[in-house]
Amino acid sequence: MYNDIRLEKSLYSVSGKTFTQALAELDPDENYSSTELSGLDAFERQLKRFDIKVSGENCDMVEKFFMNTQSAVLFPEFVRRTIKQGLDEVSILPDITAARSCTDGIDFRGMSISSSGEDTAEQGAAISSTTVQLASKATAVKKFARKLSVTYEAIRKQRIEALAVVLRGLGAAVSRAINLEAVKTLAADASSSAMSGATVTYADLASFWAKLPKNDMNVIVTTPAIMADILALDEMKYCVSDFMATGKVKTPYGVTLIKCSGLDTEEMVGIDSKTALEAVFATDVVVDSDKLLSTQCEEISCSIMVGFSKIDADAAAVMTAAN
C-alpha cells in the first residue's frame, strides 16, 4: 500500500520515467480501483499519506514538504508538475500542430510533402503523384529554460498555493517562447501577401482565408494588437456566441484566431493545422531534483527540449500590413 512505500530521491533517476511513473511501478493505480483513492495517482496518494494540502482553504505552507526526509522527496515532483501545468495552460501547440513525436537525440529529420499534376487522369495517362521524403537537412531541438532565484527562507512560510502561482508563471514564460518558435517555423518561407492598409479589414481576412488553395486555413495566429483590431470589426460581433460556447474566438467562416506575443507587430500567420507542423520533443519538463533537495531551493530551474518541422510547405501563409 502507499503508506508503506519508501520514498528516496533515486526515484528521480529511473531512466525514461518521471518520478510519478517510477512511483506507480511500486504503487500501481489499479490497486485502488473502486476505493476512495481511485481518483488519485501515485504522487497524489503520497501527498495524502503525509497530509500535505497543496490548495484550498486549508492549504499548507511550503515547509510542510520538509517535515521529514521522505516527504521532502515529493517537493521536486510538485515543482515539476506545477511548472508543466503553467506551460500547458499557455501552450498553443494543440491548436497548431498536426503531429507530436519524440526523439532521444539532439536533432531529427522531419518529413516533407510535395505534389505535382492534377488529381484527374485521362485513360492511359500518367497518374499525378504526391511525394513524401525526408527533409533536406536535420532540425536541431532547442532547449527552452528559465530559472527562479529564491531561498528556502523566503518561501518556507508561504502557502503552497501561492508558490504554485509563481511556478505556473515560470512554465508560462517558457511556453510562450516555445509558441513563438513554432509560429516562426510556420512563417519561414511561407507565401506572403499584404493587407490593403495599415490595419486589417474584414476584406483582408476573407482574402487571406483563400491563400491556401490546396488546404483549408482553419487557424490564424497573430499578435495581440492585430487580434484586438480583428475583434473590433463590426462583422465579429456575430461570433460572440461561439466564444461563449467554446472559449475560442472564430471568424464568421470558422477560422480560429489565436494570439501569440512576440510575433512581428504587423503579421498574421494562417495555417491548415491538420497538416502544417510537427512538434518533436526530446524531453518533457525537467527540473533539477538534486539541487532542490540538497540546497533547499536556492534556485528552481526548469527546461524542455523541442523542435519543429514543417510537414506540408503549402499549408501556411503570411499576411503583413501594407507599408
C-alpha positions as CSV (number, residue, x, y, z in Angstrom):
1,M,0.0,0.0,0.0
2,Y,1.0,3.6,-0.5
3,N,1.7,4.1,3.2
4,D,4.5,1.5,3.1
5,I,6.4,2.9,0.1
6,R,10.0,4.1,0.9
7,L,10.5,7.4,-0.8
8,E,14.0,8.0,-2.0
9,K,15.5,10.5,-4.4
10,S,16.7,7.7,-6.6
11,L,13.2,7.5,-7.9
12,Y,14.1,10.6,-9.9
13,S,16.9,8.7,-11.6
14,V,14.9,5.9,-13.3
15,S,15.8,6.0,-17.0
16,G,13.0,7.1,-19.2
17,K,10.5,7.6,-16.4
18,T,9.2,10.6,-14.4
19,F,9.1,10.4,-10.6
20,T,5.4,9.6,-10.7
21,Q,5.8,6.8,-13.3
22,A,8.6,5.2,-11.2
23,L,6.5,5.6,-8.1
24,A,3.5,4.0,-9.9
25,E,5.5,0.8,-10.5
26,L,5.9,0.4,-6.7
27,D,2.3,1.5,-6.1
28,P,0.1,0.7,-9.1
29,D,-3.1,2.7,-9.6
30,E,-5.1,-0.5,-10.3
31,N,-4.7,-1.5,-6.7
32,Y,-7.1,1.3,-5.8
33,S,-9.9,0.8,-8.2
34,S,-13.3,1.0,-6.6
35,T,-11.8,2.7,-3.5
36,E,-11.9,6.2,-2.3
37,L,-8.4,6.7,-3.6
38,S,-9.3,5.6,-7.2
39,G,-9.1,9.2,-8.5
40,L,-5.6,9.8,-7.2
41,D,-2.3,8.9,-8.9
42,A,0.7,7.6,-7.1
43,F,2.1,11.0,-6.3
44,E,-1.2,12.4,-5.1
45,R,-1.5,9.3,-2.8
46,Q,1.8,10.3,-1.2
47,L,0.6,13.8,-0.6
48,K,-2.4,12.3,1.2
49,R,-0.1,10.0,3.2
50,F,1.9,12.9,4.6
51,D,-1.2,15.1,4.8
52,I,0.2,17.8,2.5
53,K,-2.6,20.1,1.2
54,V,-1.4,22.0,-1.9
55,S,-4.5,24.1,-2.5
56,G,-7.8,25.2,-0.9
57,E,-8.8,26.9,2.3
58,N,-6.6,24.7,4.4
59,C,-3.6,24.8,2.1
60,D,-0.3,24.1,3.9
61,M,2.9,26.1,4.0
62,V,5.9,25.1,1.9
63,E,7.8,23.9,4.9
64,K,5.3,21.0,5.3
65,F,7.1,19.2,2.5
66,F,10.3,19.3,4.6
67,M,8.9,17.9,7.8
68,N,10.9,14.7,7.2
69,T,13.3,13.3,4.6
70,Q,10.7,11.2,2.9
71,S,8.1,13.9,2.4
72,A,10.9,16.2,1.1
73,V,11.4,13.8,-1.8
74,L,7.9,14.9,-3.1
75,F,8.8,18.5,-3.5
76,P,10.7,18.4,-6.8
77,E,7.8,16.5,-8.4
78,F,5.3,19.1,-7.1
79,V,7.5,21.8,-8.6
80,R,7.7,19.9,-12.0
81,R,4.0,19.2,-12.2
82,T,3.1,22.8,-11.3
83,I,5.5,24.3,-13.9
84,K,4.2,21.9,-16.5
85,Q,0.6,23.0,-15.7
86,G,1.6,26.6,-16.4
87,L,3.3,25.5,-19.6
88,D,0.2,23.6,-20.8
89,E,-2.2,26.4,-19.9
90,V,-0.4,28.8,-22.2
91,S,0.6,26.4,-25.0
92,I,-1.0,26.9,-28.4
93,L,0.7,23.7,-29.8
94,P,-2.5,21.6,-29.5
95,D,-4.2,24.1,-31.9
96,I,-1.4,24.5,-34.5
97,T,0.4,21.1,-34.7
98,A,-0.7,18.2,-36.8
99,A,1.6,15.6,-35.1
100,R,3.7,15.2,-32.0
101,S,6.8,13.0,-31.9
102,C,9.6,12.2,-29.5
103,T,13.3,11.8,-30.1
104,D,16.2,10.7,-27.9
105,G,18.7,12.8,-30.0
106,I,19.6,16.4,-30.3
107,D,18.3,16.7,-33.8
108,F,15.9,15.0,-36.1
109,R,14.9,14.7,-39.8
110,G,11.3,15.5,-40.5
111,M,9.2,14.7,-43.5
112,S,8.3,16.9,-46.3
113,I,5.4,16.6,-48.8
114,S,5.3,17.7,-52.4
115,S,2.6,17.2,-55.0
116,S,2.6,17.6,-58.8
117,G,0.0,17.4,-61.6
118,E,-3.8,17.2,-61.5
119,D,-6.0,14.9,-59.5
120,T,-7.8,13.6,-62.5
121,A,-6.2,11.5,-65.3
122,E,-7.3,10.5,-68.8
123,Q,-7.4,6.8,-69.6
124,G,-3.9,5.6,-70.2
125,A,-2.3,8.8,-69.0
126,A,0.2,9.0,-66.2
127,I,-1.2,9.5,-62.7
128,S,-0.1,12.5,-60.7
129,S,1.9,11.8,-57.6
130,T,2.4,13.1,-54.1
131,T,5.9,12.6,-52.8
132,V,6.9,12.1,-49.2
133,Q,10.6,12.3,-48.4
134,L,13.0,13.2,-45.5
135,A,13.7,16.9,-45.1
136,S,16.9,18.0,-46.8
137,K,18.6,18.8,-43.5
138,A,18.3,17.9,-39.9
139,T,16.4,20.2,-37.5
140,A,18.0,20.7,-34.0
141,V,15.8,20.5,-31.0
142,K,16.2,23.6,-28.8
143,K,16.4,24.0,-25.1
144,F,13.8,26.3,-23.6
145,A,14.6,27.1,-20.0
146,R,14.1,29.6,-17.1
147,K,15.4,29.8,-13.6
148,L,13.8,31.2,-10.5
149,S,16.2,32.5,-7.9
150,V,14.7,32.0,-4.4
151,T,15.7,31.0,-0.9
152,Y,14.1,28.4,1.4
153,E,13.8,31.1,4.0
154,A,11.8,33.3,1.6
155,I,9.2,30.6,0.8
156,R,9.1,28.3,3.8
157,K,6.2,30.2,5.4
158,Q,4.4,30.9,2.1
159,R,1.3,28.9,1.3
160,I,2.0,26.2,-1.2
161,E,-0.8,27.5,-3.4
162,A,0.9,30.9,-3.5
163,L,4.2,29.3,-4.6
164,A,2.2,27.4,-7.3
165,V,1.2,30.7,-8.8
166,V,4.9,31.6,-9.3
167,L,5.8,28.2,-10.6
168,R,2.9,28.3,-13.2
169,G,4.2,31.7,-14.3
170,L,7.6,30.1,-14.8
171,G,6.1,27.5,-17.0
172,A,4.0,30.0,-18.9
173,A,7.1,32.1,-19.7
174,V,8.8,29.0,-21.2
175,S,5.7,28.1,-23.1
176,R,5.4,31.5,-24.7
177,A,8.9,31.1,-26.1
178,I,8.0,27.7,-27.5
179,N,4.8,29.1,-29.1
180,L,6.8,31.8,-30.8
181,E,9.4,29.3,-32.1
182,A,6.6,27.1,-33.6
183,V,4.9,30.0,-35.3
184,K,8.2,31.4,-36.7
185,T,8.8,27.9,-38.2
186,L,5.4,28.0,-39.8
187,A,6.0,31.5,-41.2
188,A,9.5,30.8,-42.6
189,D,9.4,30.7,-46.4
190,A,5.6,30.7,-46.4
191,S,3.8,32.6,-49.2
192,S,3.3,36.2,-48.3
193,S,0.7,38.9,-49.1
194,A,-0.1,42.4,-47.8
195,M,-3.2,43.9,-46.2
196,S,-5.0,46.6,-48.0
197,G,-3.8,49.2,-45.5
198,A,-2.1,49.7,-42.2
199,T,-4.8,47.9,-40.2
200,V,-6.7,44.7,-41.0
201,T,-10.1,44.8,-42.6
202,Y,-12.8,42.1,-42.9
203,A,-12.0,42.0,-46.6
204,D,-8.4,41.3,-45.7
205,L,-9.4,38.4,-43.6
206,A,-11.6,36.9,-46.3
207,S,-8.8,37.4,-48.9
208,F,-6.2,35.8,-46.5
209,W,-8.5,32.8,-45.9
210,A,-8.3,32.0,-49.6
211,K,-4.5,32.0,-49.7
212,L,-4.2,28.2,-49.2
213,P,-5.9,26.9,-52.4
214,K,-4.8,23.3,-51.7
215,N,-5.5,23.4,-48.0
216,D,-8.2,24.5,-45.5
217,M,-7.0,27.5,-43.5
218,N,-8.6,26.8,-40.1
219,V,-6.3,28.7,-37.8
220,I,-4.8,32.3,-37.9
221,V,-2.1,33.1,-35.4
222,T,-1.4,36.8,-34.9
223,T,-0.2,39.5,-32.4
224,P,-2.4,40.8,-29.5
225,A,-2.6,44.1,-31.3
226,I,-3.9,42.7,-34.6
227,M,-6.2,40.4,-32.6
228,A,-7.7,43.4,-31.0
229,D,-8.3,45.1,-34.4
230,I,-10.0,41.9,-35.7
231,L,-12.2,41.7,-32.7
232,A,-13.2,45.3,-33.1
233,L,-14.5,44.6,-36.7
234,D,-18.3,45.0,-36.9
235,E,-18.6,41.6,-38.5
236,M,-17.1,39.9,-35.5
237,K,-20.0,40.8,-33.2
238,Y,-21.8,37.8,-34.6
239,C,-19.2,35.4,-33.2
240,V,-19.7,36.2,-29.5
241,S,-21.9,33.2,-29.1
242,D,-19.2,30.9,-30.4
243,F,-16.7,32.2,-27.8
244,M,-19.3,31.8,-25.0
245,A,-19.9,28.2,-26.1
246,T,-16.3,27.0,-26.8
247,G,-13.9,29.6,-25.3
248,K,-12.3,30.1,-28.7
249,V,-12.5,33.1,-31.0
250,K,-13.5,32.3,-34.6
251,T,-14.2,34.3,-37.7
252,P,-17.7,34.1,-39.2
253,Y,-16.4,31.4,-41.6
254,G,-14.9,29.2,-38.8
255,V,-11.2,30.1,-38.7
256,T,-9.9,30.0,-35.1
257,L,-8.0,33.1,-34.1
258,I,-5.0,32.7,-31.7
259,K,-2.8,35.4,-30.3
260,C,0.9,34.9,-29.9
261,S,3.0,37.6,-28.2
262,G,6.5,38.1,-29.7
263,L,5.4,38.0,-33.4
264,D,6.1,40.9,-35.7
265,T,3.6,43.5,-34.8
266,E,2.1,43.6,-38.3
267,E,1.9,39.9,-39.1
268,M,-0.8,37.2,-39.4
269,V,0.1,33.5,-40.0
270,G,-2.6,31.3,-41.4
271,I,-2.3,27.6,-41.4
272,D,-4.1,24.3,-42.0
273,S,-3.4,22.8,-38.6
274,K,-4.2,19.3,-39.8
275,T,-1.1,19.1,-42.0
276,A,1.2,22.0,-41.4
277,L,3.6,21.3,-38.5
278,E,5.2,18.5,-36.5
279,A,6.5,19.1,-32.9
280,V,9.3,16.8,-31.8
281,F,10.1,16.6,-28.1
282,A,13.5,15.4,-26.8
283,T,12.4,15.8,-23.1
284,D,9.4,16.5,-21.0
285,V,9.6,19.3,-18.4
286,V,12.7,18.8,-16.4
287,V,13.7,20.3,-13.0
288,D,16.9,19.8,-11.1
289,S,15.7,17.5,-8.3
290,D,19.1,17.0,-6.7
291,K,19.5,20.8,-6.3
292,L,16.0,21.2,-4.9
293,L,16.7,18.6,-2.3
294,S,20.3,19.3,-1.4
295,T,20.3,23.1,-1.3
296,Q,16.8,23.7,-0.1
297,C,15.6,25.8,-3.1
298,E,18.4,28.2,-3.7
299,E,17.1,28.2,-7.2
300,I,14.3,26.5,-9.2
301,S,15.1,25.8,-12.8
302,C,13.1,24.2,-15.5
303,S,13.8,23.2,-19.1
304,I,12.3,21.4,-22.0
305,M,13.8,20.5,-25.4
306,V,11.6,20.7,-28.5
307,G,11.9,21.3,-32.2
308,F,9.5,21.9,-35.1
309,S,9.4,20.7,-38.7
310,K,7.0,21.7,-41.5
311,I,5.3,18.7,-43.0
312,D,3.4,20.5,-45.8
313,A,5.1,23.7,-47.0
314,D,1.9,24.7,-48.8
315,A,-0.2,24.6,-45.5
316,A,0.9,28.0,-44.2
317,A,0.7,31.6,-45.4
318,V,1.6,35.0,-44.0
319,M,-0.1,38.4,-44.3
320,T,1.5,41.7,-43.2
321,A,0.4,45.2,-43.0
322,A,0.9,47.4,-46.1
323,N,3.9,49.7,-45.9
